[in-house]
Amino acid sequence: MVVVIAALLPVFLLIVLGFVLKCTLMPLDTQWHGLERLTYYVLFPVLLVQTLVKADLTTVPVAGVGGALLLAALVMSLFCLALRGPLARAGVDGPAFTSIFQGATRWQTYVALSVSRNLYGSTGLALASVAMVAIIPLVNVFSVAVLAKYASSEKRSTGAIVMTVVQNPLIWACVIGIVINVAHIPLPQIWYDVADALGGSSLAIGLLVTGAGLHLEGIFRPSLAASAALVLKLVLMPALTVALAVWFGVTGSNLAIVAACAAVPTSPSAYVLARQMGGDAPLLAQIITLQTILAAITMPIVIAAVGL
């Protein structure tokens, strides 16, 4: 447990620092929007490409890790859809349901990669990147589709949903990195020098941006919808994913990385998507904040429970 807390502490301190900076030195939203776009479209994709290019994928259980996380994301998505009826009868409307769905299925990649790197270095980063390849396409498709059906007054076509996924820079970064790795495509030394510089800053900036996006209003009296998203993401998702990973034969440090990826809070980018497509953005902001705070408690428990 001490090892896990030591790996998580820098991550959550950077998130707190981002929140403090937003309240003091950098109060303007435009300042953080610029950093968010820089991280999302440049720094973070470069880190993913660099990590996958340098990774020895023959030494990691790609099928087990990716398969367990992919199946867990699929099962959780279907379970949330099955809850639509009961939640509607409890007074949860369509836009609020989309926030529950995103809060339960999406994951905070900055936290996952940071914790994985702190725990197991480059191997942990490689495994977490494999997890991204498995999860990001699926949850993006499902999130956009659910928002189009339950939140947006203007229904989006299948083609529009596909284009949203295809244009995701994180998906492209994962694909490019894996192709270069598998095909053994040589890269010049200047690529590694530049990529190391850019990628090295991406996680720190991403965590600062995450902290700047936290909203403390109403966190002491969470609604039914917010409470449901908390239980689904921080309790049920880790338990489901670890069980599937064990079934796939994943053990040891690989299982710890799976647990870490499953236990992270939901992605702040979900808030942007909710704003763009008519979801309940204030509810999602509350969910993201609560999950980020409580994950500081639940993540060490989940990771230590798998026998780190």
KAGIMO-V512984 format. One line per field, one symbol per residue. phi: phi as a letter, one per 30 degrees, with the letter a starting at -180 (. if undefined). psi: psi as a letter, one per 40 degrees, with the letter a starting at -180 (. if undefined). burial: I if it has 24 or more other ideal C-beta (glycine too) atoms within 12 Angstrom, else O. A space follows every 10 residues. Layout:
BEGIN
phi: ???
psi: ???
burial: ???
END
This chain:
BEGIN
phi: .ddddddded dddddddddd dddbdbdddd dddddddddd cbddededdd dddddcddcc dedddddddd dddddddddd dddededddd jddeeddddd dddccdbddd dddddddddb iddddddddd ddedceeddd dddddddddc cddcdcdddd dddddddddd dddddddddd dddhddbddd dddddddddd cdddddddde ddddbcdidd bddedddddd dddccddddd ddddddddid bhdddddedd ddcddddddd ddddddcidd dedddddddd ddddddcdde ddddddie
psi: dddddddddd dddddddddd ddecdgehdd dddddddddd ecdddddddd dddeigeeei gddddddddd dddddddddd ddedddddde ehiddddddd dddddiigdd ddddddddde bddddddddd dddddddddd ddddddddde dhdhhiiddd ddddddehdd dddddddddd ddefhiiidd dddddddddd eddddddddd ddeiheheee giiddddddd dddecddddd dddddddeeh ibdddddddd ddeiiihded ddddddeeig dddddddddd dddddddddd dddddef.
burial: OOOIOOIIOO IIOIIOIIIO IIOOOOOOOO OIOOIIOOII OIIIIIIIII IIIIIOIOOI IIOIIIIIII IIIIIIIOII IOIIOOIOOO OIOIIIIIII IIIIIIIIII IIIIIIIIII OIIIIIIIII IIIIIIIIII IIIIIIIIII IIOOOIOOOO IOOIIOOIII IIIIIIIIOI IOOOOOOOOO OOOOIOOIIO IIIIIIIIII IIIIIOOOOO OIIIIIIIII IIIIIIIIII IIOIIOOIOI OOIIIIIIII IIIIIIIIII IIIIIOIIII IOIIIIIIII IIIIIIIIII IIIIIIOI
END
